[in-house]
C-alpha cells in the first residue's frame, strides 16, 4: 500500500518544472522514498523475500543518488540518508533473526559494507556534497557492527575470536579513514570499540583480557605515532601514554593475583623490555618511564615469593640484610655529592626526551 503513494510523491517532485528543486520538493521526494522503503525495512525480519527486495531497492537508490547532478543535486543528501537507513535497518533486523546461525555474519556485512562503500564514493566522486554525509556513514557502519556483535556475543557466548575480529575491523575503519573529519572518525570508532570491549567483559567473552585490550592498544599507538610525525612539538605522553598504559598495566595487575598465568608473566616482561629499548632508541620519554616502572614492579612481584620464602626459612639472614643495607647507606653517604650530580644528570637526560 505504501509503494504507490511513495511513487506518486517521488514522481510529483521529479516531474516538477522548478529547477533547481526547491526545498519543499526535495522534502517531498525524500518523504516518498521513506514511505516506500522504511515500513518494509521495519518488517524485514518477518520475510526473507521482503528483506532481499528492500536491500536491492536501497542499493539501487544509493547508486542512483550518487549520479544525481545539476538541478537534481539537492536530492543527494536526503536520498543517501533514506537509502542507507533502509538498508541498515532491513539487514540488521535480518541479522537479529539469524542471531545464532552462520547467516548472521552475512547479513551483518550487508548492513555495514555498503555504507562504507557509499562513504568512500561520496568523497571520491561527489566533492560538491557536504562532508557530513560520508562522516556520518563511516561512523554508522561500525556502530551497527558493534550493536549486532554485542547481541551475538550475549546470545551465543562465543569466545574471544569474534570479539578480536570485530574490534580489529571497527578500529581499522577509524585508522584507514584519512578523508574529512579523520580525527573525529578515529575517536568515534575507538569509542565504539571501547563500548564493545566493556560489553564483552560484562558478558564474559573477553578471555584472556589481552584479547580485548590488544586491538585498542594497537589503534592508540598507531594513532599516537601518526600524531608525533605530523606535530613535531607534540610530546609522547599525550600521544603514546594512554596506549602504553593500556598495554602494560592490565597484565601487570595480574601479578598481584593468585591465578596469574606463566605465559602472561613472561609476555609482560618481554613486551615491557621491548618498549623500554624502543623508547631509549627513539628518545621517547613516555615509553622509557612507563616501561621502566612496569619492569621494576613486575620483577619485584615475581621475585617476592622467593624473597619471602628465603626470609621464612632462614630468619638469621635478617641481620645479613640489615648489614648490607647499612653498608649501602654508608657508601651513599660517603659519595653523596657525586650521587646528587648523577641523579641530576639522569633527571636532565629523562627531561630531554620527547
C-alpha positions in Angstrom: 0.0 0.0 0.0 2.9 2.4 0.7 4.6 1.8 -2.7 2.0 3.6 -4.9 2.0 6.6 -2.5 5.7 6.7 -2.5 5.9 6.6 -6.3 3.4 9.3 -6.6 5.3 11.6 -4.2 8.7 11.0 -5.9 7.2 11.4 -9.4 5.5 14.6 -8.4 8.7 16.0 -7.1 10.8 14.9 -10.1 8.3 16.0 -12.7 8.1 19.5 -11.4 9.4 22.2 -13.7 11.1 24.1 -10.9 14.8 24.0 -11.4 16.7 23.6 -9.2 14.4 21.7 -7.0 13.1 23.9 -4.1 13.4 22.5 -0.5 9.7 21.6 -0.5 10.0 19.3 -3.4 13.3 17.8 -2.1 11.4 17.0 1.2 8.5 15.5 -0.8 10.8 13.2 -2.7 12.7 12.2 0.4 9.4 11.5 2.2 8.3 9.4 -0.8 11.4 7.3 -0.6 11.0 7.0 3.2 7.3 5.9 2.8 8.3 3.3 0.2 11.3 1.8 1.9 11.3 2.2 5.7 8.0 0.4 6.5 9.1 -2.6 4.6 12.6 -2.4 6.2 11.0 -2.4 9.6 9.2 -5.6 8.8 12.2 -7.3 7.1 12.6 -9.9 9.9 9.3 -11.5 9.0 10.1 -12.4 5.4 13.4 -13.2 3.6 11.9 -12.1 0.3 10.9 -8.7 1.7 14.4 -8.3 3.1 16.0 -9.0 -0.2 13.7 -6.6 -2.0 14.4 -3.8 0.4 18.2 -4.4 0.3 18.2 -4.4 -3.5 16.0 -1.4 -3.7 18.1 0.5 -1.2 21.3 -0.3 -3.0 19.7 0.9 -6.3 18.6 4.1 -4.6 22.1 4.7 -3.2 23.6 4.1 -6.6 21.2 6.4 -8.3 21.8 9.1 -5.6 25.5 9.3 -6.5 24.6 10.1 -10.1 22.2 13.0 -9.3 23.7 16.2 -10.6 22.7 19.6 -11.8 19.2 20.6 -10.9 18.7 17.2 -9.0 21.8 17.6 -6.9 19.9 18.8 -3.8 18.4 15.3 -3.6 21.7 13.6 -3.0 21.8 14.0 0.8 18.2 13.1 1.7 18.2 10.1 -0.8 21.5 8.8 0.6 20.2 9.2 4.1 16.9 7.3 3.4 18.6 4.6 1.4 21.3 4.0 4.0 18.8 3.9 6.8 16.6 1.4 5.0 19.5 -0.8 4.1 21.0 -0.9 7.6 17.6 -1.4 9.2 16.5 -4.3 7.0 19.8 -6.1 7.1 20.2 -5.5 10.8 16.8 -6.9 11.6 17.5 -9.9 9.5 20.8 -10.4 11.4 18.9 -10.4 14.6 16.6 -13.0 13.2 19.6 -15.1 12.3 21.4 -14.3 15.5 22.5 -17.9 16.3 23.1 -19.1 12.7 26.0 -18.7 10.4 23.9 -16.4 8.2 24.3 -13.7 10.9 27.7 -12.7 9.6 26.4 -12.4 6.0 23.6 -10.0 7.0 25.9 -8.0 9.2 28.2 -7.5 6.3 25.2 -6.5 4.1 24.2 -3.9 6.8 27.7 -2.3 7.1 29.9 -2.8 4.0 27.6 -0.8 1.6 27.6 2.1 4.0 31.4 2.2 3.9 31.4 2.0 0.1 29.0 4.8 -0.3 31.1 7.0 2.1 34.2 6.4 0.0 32.4 7.0 -3.3 30.9 10.3 -2.0 34.4 11.5 -1.0 35.9 10.4 -4.3 33.2 11.3 -6.8 31.0 14.0 -5.2 33.1 16.8 -3.7 30.0 19.0 -4.0 28.2 17.0 -1.3 28.6 18.2 2.3 31.3 16.3 4.2 28.8 15.5 6.9 27.3 12.7 4.8 30.5 10.5 4.4 31.5 11.2 8.0 28.1 10.0 9.3 28.1 6.9 7.1 31.7 5.9 8.1 30.7 6.1 11.8 27.3 4.5 11.3 28.7 1.3 9.8 30.9 0.4 12.8 28.1 1.4 15.2 25.8 -1.1 13.5 28.5 -3.8 13.7 29.1 -3.1 17.4 25.5 -3.4 18.3 25.0 -6.6 16.4 28.2 -8.1 17.8 27.1 -7.4 21.3 23.8 -9.1 20.7 25.6 -12.1 19.1 28.1 -12.5 22.0 25.3 -12.3 24.6 23.2 -14.8 22.7 25.8 -17.4 21.8 28.5 -16.9 24.4 31.2 -17.2 21.7 34.8 -16.9 22.6 37.2 -14.1 22.1 37.8 -14.7 18.3 34.7 -12.8 17.2 35.5 -10.0 19.7 39.0 -9.6 18.3 37.9 -9.7 14.7 35.1 -7.2 15.3 37.4 -4.9 17.3 40.1 -5.1 14.6 37.6 -4.3 11.8 36.0 -1.3 13.7 39.3 0.2 14.6 40.7 -0.4 11.1 37.9 1.8 9.7 38.9 4.6 12.1 42.6 4.3 11.3 42.2 4.0 7.5 39.8 6.9 7.1 42.0 9.8 6.1 39.4 12.0 4.4 37.2 14.6 6.1 37.0 14.7 9.9 39.6 11.9 10.3 40.3 12.7 13.9 36.5 12.6 14.7 36.1 9.4 12.9 39.0 7.7 14.7 37.8 8.7 18.2 34.2 7.8 17.3 35.3 4.3 16.2 37.6 4.0 19.2 34.7 4.8 21.5 32.6 2.2 19.8 35.3 -0.4 20.2 35.6 0.6 23.9 31.9 0.1 24.3 32.2 -3.4 22.7 35.1 -4.2 25.0 33.2 -3.2 28.1 30.2 -5.2 27.0 32.4 -8.3 26.3 33.9 -8.0 29.8 30.3 -7.9 31.2 29.2 -10.8 29.1 32.4 -12.8 29.9 33.6 -13.1 26.3 36.9 -11.3 26.9 39.2 -14.2 27.9 42.1 -13.5 28.2 41.8 -9.9 28.9 44.6 -9.1 26.5 42.4 -10.3 23.6 40.1 -7.3 24.2 42.8 -4.7 25.0 45.4 -5.6 22.3 43.3 -4.1 19.4 42.7 -1.0 21.4 46.4 -0.7 22.2 47.4 -1.1 18.6 45.0 1.6 17.4 46.1 4.1 20.1 49.8 3.5 19.4 49.4 3.8 15.6 47.3 7.0 16.0 49.9 8.3 18.5 52.8 7.7 16.2 51.0 9.4 13.4 50.4 12.4 15.6 54.0 12.6 16.6 55.1 12.6 13.0 52.6 15.3 12.0 53.1 17.5 15.0 56.8 17.9 15.9 56.1 19.8 19.1 53.8 17.1 20.5 55.2 15.2 23.5 55.0 11.4 23.8 52.9 11.4 27.0 49.6 12.6 25.3 50.4 10.7 22.1 51.5 7.3 23.4 50.8 7.4 27.2 47.2 6.0 27.1 48.1 3.2 24.7 51.2 2.2 26.7 49.2 2.2 29.9 46.5 0.0 28.4 49.3 -2.3 27.0 51.2 -2.8 30.2 49.0 -2.1 33.3 46.2 -4.7 32.9 48.7 -7.5 32.6 50.7 -6.0 35.5 47.7 -6.2 37.8 47.6 -9.9 37.4 51.0 -10.0 39.2 49.0 -9.3 42.4 46.5 -12.1 41.9 46.8 -15.8 42.8 45.9 -17.1 39.3 48.4 -15.3 37.1 49.4 -17.4 34.1 53.1 -18.1 33.3 52.7 -17.0 29.7 51.3 -13.6 30.9 54.2 -13.0 33.2 56.8 -13.9 30.5 55.0 -11.9 27.9 54.7 -8.8 30.1 58.4 -8.9 30.8 59.3 -9.3 27.1 56.9 -6.6 25.9 57.9 -4.1 28.7 61.6 -4.6 27.8 60.9 -4.1 24.1 59.0 -0.9 24.8 61.9 0.3 27.1 64.5 -0.4 24.4 62.4 1.2 21.7 61.9 4.3 23.9 65.6 4.6 24.5 66.4 4.2 20.8 63.9 6.8 19.7 64.5 9.1 22.7 60.8 9.0 23.8 60.1 9.8 27.4 56.7 8.0 27.9 57.9 4.5 26.8 61.1 4.8 28.9 59.4 5.8 32.1 56.3 3.6 31.8 58.1 0.5 30.7 60.9 1.1 33.3 58.4 1.4 36.2 56.5 -1.6 35.0 59.6 -3.7 34.7 60.7 -2.9 38.2 57.3 -3.6 39.7 57.0 -6.8 37.7 60.4 -8.0 38.8 59.7 -7.3 42.4 56.3 -9.0 42.2 57.8 -12.1 40.5 60.7 -12.4 43.0 58.8 -11.6 46.1 57.6 -15.2 46.8 61.2 -16.4 46.7 62.4 -13.5 48.9 59.6 -14.3 51.4 60.4 -18.0 51.4 64.1 -17.3 52.0 63.3 -15.0 54.9 61.0 -17.5 56.5 63.4 -20.5 56.0 66.4 -18.6 57.4 65.4 -16.0 60.0 69.0 -15.4 60.9 69.7 -13.9 57.5 67.8 -10.8 58.6 70.9 -9.5 60.2 72.8 -10.1 56.9 70.2 -8.0 55.1 70.5 -5.3 57.7 74.3 -5.3 57.4 74.0 -5.0 53.6 71.6 -2.1 53.9 73.9 -0.3 56.4 76.9 -0.8 54.1 74.9 0.7 51.2 73.8 3.7 53.3 77.4 4.3 54.3 78.6 4.1 50.7 75.9 6.5 49.5 76.7 8.9 52.3 80.4 8.9 51.5 79.7 9.7 47.9 76.7 11.9 48.5 77.6 14.9 46.3 78.6 12.7 43.4 75.3 10.8 43.6 73.4 14.0 43.6 75.2 15.1 40.5 74.5 11.8 38.9 70.8 12.0 39.8 70.6 15.5 38.4 72.2 14.2 35.2 69.7 11.4 34.9 66.8 13.7 35.5 68.0 16.1 32.8 68.5 13.2 30.4 65.0 12.0 31.0 63.6 15.5 30.8 65.3 16.0 27.4 63.5 13.0 25.9 60.5 13.9 23.8 
